[in-house]
Amino acid sequence: MSKRNIACADFRQSQLSRRHLLQSSLCGAATLSATGLWQAQSMAAPSAQTQTGFGKAKRCILLFMWGGPSHIDTWDPKPDAPAEIRGEFKPISTSVPGTIIGEHFPHIAQRVHQLAIVRSMTHDDPAHLSSAHHMLTGAYAPKRNSDADPPSERDTPHIGSALASFRTEASPLPPFVSLPWIVSHPAAPGGKAPGQHGGWLGRRFDPFLVGDPNDPGFHVAGLSTSPENSVDRLASRHDLVTALDQQKSPWGNGDWNALADRAMQLILDPRTKQAFDIGLEPTTVRDRYGRNTHGQSVLLARRLIEAGVPLVTVNWQNDGQSFWDTHGNNFVRLKQSLMPMADLALSALLDDLSMRGLLDETLVVWVGEFGRRPKITANVAGREHWPRCYSAVLAGGGIQGGMLFGASDRTGSFPSRQPVSPSDLAATIYHALGVPTETILHDQQGVPKHLIVGKPILPIFTG
C-alpha cells in the first residue's frame, strides 16, 4: 500500500503497526469516484474521453441470467411468426409506443422508457461454460465451445476483477462482490463456469462471495468475530503472521497477504457490516423486490453499490430446476417462476435507483450467456441453446432509455442489423465506466495483455 494514495493524516506518521494501518485506512468512506476508475480514465486518449457516454457511470450492477433466457418469450416477441416459433405467450405493449415485450414482464413493460434493449446479440458458442466466460469477461474462453473446462488462471478476468485492479486507495468495502453463488451447471463436466474471478490477474482480484440474502439465517461469513477472538486479538495475530511471512521472503506472499488485509478491513469497519445487513431495509422495500433469492440478491446489490462497491454481479440462483436453461417445460417455467421473479426485481431496482438519485450514475445490465432456439422442441415444450441471436438490456449510467438497438429477423434466428457480440457488450460496460478500449493490463508474470477486444455500442448512450 502506497502512502501517497492515502488521504488520512494518520498515514503520514512514520511508523505504524499493521493493525493501526488497517484501522486508519478506514477513515475515508470509499466511493467509485474517489477510489475506482480515475486512474483508468486518465489513461484514455482525449478522443476517447470525449466520446458519447464515456465515464458516465460510477458503478455497475450486472444481472447475469445463467442458463440462457429465451429472447422470443422475453424481450423480442415474434407475434407474426408460425406457432412453433412464437410460442404460447402474447406480447404486451410498453411505456414506449411501438415496443413490445413478453406478457410475463408486466412491471418492466411500464419502465421500458428507461431501458435500451439490444435485440441483436450474437456469437457462435452453444456451450454454457465457455460462453459464460465470453459474456462475463468480454473475451473468448481459453477453450471455446466447451462445457468441460472449469475456471483457471488462464481465464480473462471478470469485468469486476478488472475494475478492482484499477483501485488505488484503501477501502473497507470489497471492490467486486458476487452473489448468491458462483455459477455452475450439474450437467457440465467442468462444473463451474470460467471467467468469474481474477483469472490471469491473480486471486487478489477474485470477487467477495455472498450467500443467499433470502435465507432467514443469512449472514456474511467473515464479517463478525467470535467472543474468544476480539478484533484486537485477530489484528495482533494478523500482524504476527505477516511478520513471519516477510521473514521467509522479502516480498511476502503476494495475493495471500492482499486477501488477508482485505479480510481484516472487512472485520474492522462497522460500515461494511451495515452495507451487507439487508435486514435494515423496510419490509415494504423487501417485498417490492420479491421475497425470493433473486429479488433479495438484487436488493442487496443496490445496498452495496450505494455504500461504495463499484461492481456487483447477481447470478441467477441455483433453483434446482436448471435455471433459465429451459430445454423442457419452457413456458411453464418462464410463466410460473423465472419471468415473475426477474420482472419484480428489475422493476424495483430501477425505481429504487431513480428515487435515490443513483440511476444516472449506475449502469444496470441484464443478460444471459445466450438465447434459446426459435423453433420449439414440441415433445417437451422446450427451447434448445441458441447463441446466434438473443437480447441484452441496459439502463442508467448514461444509457439512452426507450430505445431498441439492432434487430433480429422475422423468426428471431439471426440479427438482421447491427450485430453485437459479448465482447462489444463488455466494451460498452467498460466505456460507460470510463475504461478506455486501449487499456493494457499485466498478468502475474508481467506479460502485457489487451483487456478490451470489442467496440462499445455508442448509439445507445445519451449525448
Backbone hydrogen bonds, N-H to C=O, Kabsch-Sander energy under -0.5 kcal/mol:
donor,donor_aa,acceptor,acceptor_aa,energy
5,N,2,S,-1.5
6,I,3,K,-1.7
11,F,8,C,-1.3
12,R,9,A,-2.2
13,Q,10,D,-1.3
21,L,17,S,-2.6
22,L,18,R,-2.7
23,Q,19,R,-2.4
24,S,20,H,-3.0
25,S,21,L,-1.8
26,L,23,Q,-1.1
27,C,24,S,-1.9
28,G,25,S,-0.6
29,A,27,C,-0.5
34,A,31,T,-1.0
35,T,31,T,-2.6
36,G,32,L,-2.5
37,L,32,L,-0.8
41,Q,37,L,-2.9
42,S,38,W,-2.1
43,M,39,Q,-0.7
43,M,40,A,-0.9
44,A,41,Q,-1.3
48,A,45,A,-0.9
49,Q,45,A,-2.0
50,T,46,P,-1.2
51,Q,48,A,-1.3
54,F,51,Q,-1.9
55,G,431,H,-2.5
56,K,53,G,-1.8
57,A,432,A,-2.9
58,K,361,E,-2.9
59,R,361,E,-1.2
60,C,310,P,-2.5
61,I,363,L,-2.7
62,L,60,C,-0.5
62,L,312,V,-2.5
63,L,61,I,-0.7
63,L,365,V,-3.6
64,F,62,L,-0.9
64,F,314,V,-2.2
65,M,63,L,-0.7
65,M,367,V,-2.8
66,W,64,F,-1.8
68,G,65,M,-1.7
71,H,69,P,-0.7
74,T,70,S,-0.7
74,T,71,H,-0.5
76,D,71,H,-3.0
81,A,78,K,-1.7
85,I,82,P,-2.1
86,R,82,P,-2.8
87,G,83,A,-1.8
92,I,101,I,-2.6
94,T,99,T,-0.7
95,S,109,A,-2.3
99,T,96,V,-2.3
100,I,98,G,-0.5
101,I,92,I,-1.7
102,G,74,T,-3.8
103,E,90,K,-1.4
105,F,102,G,-1.5
109,A,105,F,-2.2
110,Q,106,P,-0.8
110,Q,107,H,-0.7
111,R,108,I,-2.5
112,V,109,A,-0.8
114,Q,111,R,-2.3
115,L,112,V,-1.7
116,A,394,L,-2.8
117,I,115,L,-0.5
117,I,403,M,-2.4
118,V,116,A,-0.6
118,V,392,A,-3.2
119,R,117,I,-0.7
119,R,405,F,-2.3
121,M,390,Y,-1.8
122,T,420,V,-2.4
123,H,387,P,-2.0
130,S,146,S,-1.4
131,S,127,A,-1.4
132,A,128,H,-2.0
133,H,129,L,-1.8
134,H,130,S,-1.7
135,M,131,S,-2.2
136,L,132,A,-2.7
137,T,133,H,-1.7
138,G,134,H,-1.9
139,A,133,H,-0.5
144,R,142,P,-0.5
155,D,152,S,-1.4
158,H,197,H,-2.3
159,I,136,L,-2.1
162,A,158,H,-2.4
163,L,159,I,-2.3
164,A,160,G,-2.1
165,S,161,S,-1.4
166,F,162,A,-0.5
166,F,163,L,-1.4
167,R,164,A,-1.2
168,T,35,T,-0.8
177,V,311,L,-1.9
178,S,208,F,-2.3
179,L,313,T,-2.2
183,V,181,W,-0.6
185,H,191,G,-1.8
188,A,185,H,-1.6
190,G,147,D,-3.1
191,G,188,A,-1.5
192,K,190,G,-1.1
193,A,183,V,-2.1
200,W,155,D,-2.1
201,L,198,G,-2.5
202,G,199,G,-1.3
205,F,202,G,-1.5
206,D,203,R,-2.2
208,F,176,F,-3.1
209,L,207,P,-0.7
210,V,178,S,-2.0
215,D,212,D,-1.7
218,F,215,D,-2.4
221,A,219,H,-0.7
223,L,220,V,-1.7
229,N,226,S,-1.7
234,L,230,S,-2.4
235,A,231,V,-2.6
236,S,232,D,-2.4
237,R,233,R,-2.2
238,H,234,L,-2.4
239,D,235,A,-2.4
240,L,236,S,-2.2
241,V,237,R,-2.7
242,T,238,H,-2.3
243,A,239,D,-2.4
244,L,240,L,-2.4
245,D,241,V,-2.5
246,Q,242,T,-2.2
247,Q,243,A,-1.2
248,K,244,L,-1.2
249,S,245,D,-1.6
252,G,249,S,-2.0
254,G,251,W,-0.8
256,W,253,N,-1.9
258,A,254,G,-2.0
259,L,255,D,-2.7
260,A,256,W,-2.6
261,D,257,N,-2.7
262,R,258,A,-2.1
263,A,259,L,-2.3
264,M,260,A,-2.2
265,Q,261,D,-2.3
266,L,262,R,-2.2
267,I,263,A,-1.7
268,L,264,M,-2.3
269,D,265,Q,-1.4
272,T,269,D,-1.1
273,K,269,D,-1.0
274,Q,270,P,-2.0
275,A,271,R,-2.2
276,F,272,T,-1.7
277,D,273,K,-0.7
277,D,274,Q,-0.9
278,I,276,F,-1.5
280,L,277,D,-1.6
281,E,278,I,-1.8
286,R,282,P,-2.2
287,D,283,T,-2.3
288,R,284,T,-1.7
289,Y,285,V,-1.6
290,G,286,R,-0.8
290,G,287,D,-0.5
292,N,290,G,-2.2
296,Q,292,N,-2.5
297,S,293,T,-1.9
298,V,294,H,-2.4
299,L,295,G,-2.0
300,L,296,Q,-2.3
301,A,297,S,-2.2
302,R,298,V,-1.9
303,R,299,L,-1.9
304,L,300,L,-2.4
305,I,301,A,-2.4
306,E,302,R,-1.9
307,A,303,R,-1.5
308,G,304,L,-1.0
309,V,304,L,-2.6
311,L,175,P,-0.9
312,V,60,C,-2.1
313,T,177,V,-2.6
314,V,62,L,-2.7
314,V,312,V,-0.5
315,N,179,L,-2.6
315,N,313,T,-0.7
316,W,64,F,-2.6
319,D,317,Q,-1.2
324,W,66,W,-1.9
325,D,322,S,-2.5
326,T,324,W,-2.0
327,H,325,D,-1.8
329,N,380,V,-3.0
330,N,381,A,-2.1
331,F,381,A,-0.7
333,R,329,N,-2.4
334,L,330,N,-2.4
335,K,331,F,-2.4
336,Q,332,V,-2.6
337,S,333,R,-1.9
338,L,333,R,-2.1
339,M,334,L,-1.8
341,M,337,S,-1.8
342,A,338,L,-2.0
343,D,339,M,-2.9
344,L,340,P,-2.2
345,A,341,M,-2.2
346,L,342,A,-2.3
347,S,343,D,-1.8
348,A,344,L,-2.4
349,L,345,A,-2.3
350,L,346,L,-2.4
351,D,347,S,-2.1
352,D,348,A,-2.8
353,L,349,L,-2.8
354,S,350,L,-2.1
355,M,351,D,-2.7
356,R,352,D,-1.9
357,G,354,S,-1.3
358,L,353,L,-3.0
359,L,353,L,-1.2
361,E,358,L,-1.0
362,T,359,L,-1.2
363,L,59,R,-2.7
363,L,361,E,-0.5
364,V,395,A,-2.8
365,V,61,I,-2.3
366,W,393,V,-2.8
367,V,63,L,-2.2
371,G,386,W,-2.0
373,R,384,E,-3.6
376,I,84,E,-2.9
377,T,382,G,-3.4
378,A,376,I,-1.1
380,V,377,T,-1.3
381,A,377,T,-1.0
381,A,378,A,-0.5
382,G,377,T,-1.5
383,R,326,T,-2.4
386,W,371,G,-1.7
390,Y,121,M,-1.6
392,A,118,V,-2.0
393,V,366,W,-2.3
394,L,116,A,-2.3
395,A,364,V,-1.9
396,G,114,Q,-0.6
397,G,359,L,-2.3
399,I,396,G,-2.0
400,Q,460,I,-4.0
401,G,399,I,-0.6
402,G,112,V,-1.2
402,G,115,L,-1.2
403,M,115,L,-1.6
405,F,117,I,-2.8
407,A,417,R,-1.4
409,D,414,F,-2.5
412,G,409,D,-1.6
416,S,407,A,-2.8
417,R,407,A,-1.3
420,V,120,S,-2.5
425,L,421,S,-2.1
426,A,422,P,-2.5
427,A,423,S,-2.2
428,T,424,D,-1.9
429,I,425,L,-2.0
430,Y,426,A,-2.7
431,H,427,A,-2.5
432,A,428,T,-2.5
433,L,429,I,-1.7
434,G,431,H,-1.6
435,V,430,Y,-3.0
439,T,436,P,-1.7
441,L,449,K,-2.5
443,D,447,V,-2.3
444,Q,200,W,-1.4
446,G,443,D,-2.2
449,K,441,L,-3.0
451,L,439,T,-2.1
452,I,439,T,-0.6
453,V,451,L,-0.5
454,G,423,S,-0.6
458,L,456,P,-1.6
460,I,457,I,-1.4
461,F,458,L,-1.8
462,T,398,G,-2.8
